[in-house]
Amino acid sequence: MAKKKKITKTSKTKPEIIELGGFKMGDAVWFRSVSDKIYEGTITRFLPNVPEGPCATMVTTSAGYRTTLLSQIAFLKSDLKKLSQE
């Protein structure tokens, strides 16, 4: 008789950083990507130790996962346009 295959459980760990720069995980935000396109998405992860500056990863409905600097994120699309003019 053959041995049963062992099934190992993978445990999901909670992210260490839940809030950064006034944004929280799960917030719906507008952001400008590296290619200068504007997307709407939900924050899924923070990356505080990037050499260019603190970043966040968002998931969008149209473009999948995108990562950008916190300075390129806003809660309103109109606020994001003001950021680009500065």
Helices and strands as residue ranges (DSSP letters): E 19-20, E 23-24, E 28-32, E 38-47, E 55-60, E 64-69, G 70-72, E 73-74, H 77-85
